[in-house]
Amino acid sequence: MRTVPISSISFLFITAFHKGIIIILCAQFCRSNLILPLPNMNLPQKLLQPYPLNSFPEAVKKNAFFSVFLTLFLLVFRPFGLSVYHYEESYLIAGYGLVTFLTVLLIDYIAAHFLPHVFNEEKWKVYKQMLYALWVLVLLGVTNYAYAYFIGAFPGTVQGFLKVQLYVLLSCIVPVTMVVLWRQNHLLKANLLEASQLTAELPAREVTPLAAQEEGVAAAITFAGENKNDRITLAKDDLVCIASKENYIEIAWYKGGRMEKALLRSTLTKAEEALSGDPCFFRSHRAYLVNLKKVKAVEGNAQGYRLTVEGLAEKIPVARGRAAALHDALHAFA
């Protein structure tokens, strides 16, 4: 059995690697704050900030990149005693990268397809991302130990298992924590700047009451539901937003100066088709359709953008992939 005991050189290498990561990320953090100062927050406040979740296809790409990087890293530097392997046995070292990729791929697949109520972006925070990352590292320690035992690198003992866990945590815990904090800071800065620009592009909503009334009468819209005689007719200019609610859509509009809401058994796609051709209405999210005339401001956080709409207490989300389309819609509507 070929064991791979950790050496003092490996510890020095880990320390140097961590310091390099910290220096780079701190430099990027300072640079971003010089461009756009962020609100002062202590650590508990930072941990409670929103954090974006990757879609499963995005996660696959990032996992593949990380696994390739890890494989090259281990092959070139051979820390943790991996130098005992000869050149012709490099495929054994590359096996750690493959095991890592398959492990995180399975974890992300289960999270995306079987635990959507847990991995809900609207409730996802920085501290949840850190706890999730720690859990992934623990599982990586388990699977990499199983692989190391399979190739005869570690004995089947508790000490061997704990040693592999130590290797994984020492190698990853500091860089992962720093990357999470840096990414949250970077996205928050970028989205705050973008949100301020989008708010400046919002159309003027100064319409005289008589003109608004005449426009509303001339531009009525009817939404028909799947049930017989289930329909809602209103003026387009009074429509605020439409939200998808499982098998229904919730229509919000102004009636006599008051906000009205009603459920209709239909889909958001059908509602969008009924409003097609009118640049005032924008599909901001898979679950929301909004009247740009009613948007008062655009707010930003690390997850993306939120629209503040007159008369609504909740913020309407803008999907990350819809930011450019929102820019185009505002320009077309202006």
HELIX and SHEET records of a PDB file:
HELIX    1   1 SER A    8  ILE A   35  1                                  28    
HELIX    2   2 LEU A   43  LEU A   47  1                                   5    
HELIX    3   3 PHE A   56  PHE A   77  1                                  22    
HELIX    4   4 LEU A   82  VAL A   84  5                                   3    
HELIX    5   5 TYR A   87  GLU A   89  5                                   3    
HELIX    6   6 SER A   90  PHE A  114  1                                  25    
HELIX    7   7 GLU A  121  LYS A  123  5                                   3    
HELIX    8   8 VAL A  126  PHE A  150  1                                  25    
HELIX    9   9 VAL A  158  ALA A  200  1                                  43    
HELIX   10  10 PRO A  209  ALA A  218  1                                  10    
HELIX   11  11 LYS A  236  ASP A  238  5                                   3    
HELIX   12  12 LEU A  268  ALA A  274  1                                   7    
HELIX   13  13 LEU A  292  LYS A  294  5                                   3    
HELIX   14  14 ARG A  320  ARG A  322  5                                   3    
HELIX   15  15 ALA A  323  PHE A  333  1                                  11    
SHEET    1   A 2 ALA A 220  ALA A 224  0                                        
SHEET    2   A 2 ARG A 231  ALA A 235 -1                                        
SHEET    1   B 5 ARG A 258  LEU A 264  0                                        
SHEET    2   B 5 TYR A 248  LYS A 255 -1                                        
SHEET    3   B 5 LEU A 239  LYS A 245 -1                                        
SHEET    4   B 5 TYR A 288  ASN A 291 -1                                        
SHEET    5   B 5 PHE A 281  HIS A 285 -1                                        
SHEET    1   C 3 VAL A 295  ASN A 301  0                                        
SHEET    2   C 3 GLY A 304  VAL A 309 -1                                        
SHEET    3   C 3 ILE A 316  VAL A 318 -1                                        
END                                                                             
